[in-house]
């Protein structure tokens, strides 16, 4: 299922359920791949990378905490300002009955 979200009048983004779940997972704090997978109940790393993480990053909703060292053992992922704005918008739409799942 895809959800269309308008972050501005000119921006129409298609967000998968997987990306939404990852953003919710990253809401509280940055997480490593292993932590996020555990919190999402996933066991298959490629599924997480290609269905959750890469789309969230390509949309600008998530980013690396160590962008200069992508293979660092300390690497974690966090929400960007755009990701936080999406979650705020999502919560506002749910509260006003405008968000369709």
Secondary structure, DSSP 8 states (H G I E B T S, - for coil): -EEEEEEETTEEEEEEHHHHHHHHHHSSS-B-HHHHHHHHT---HHHIIIIIIHHHHHTTSEEES-TT-TT-TT--EEE-HHHHHHHHHHHHHHHTT----
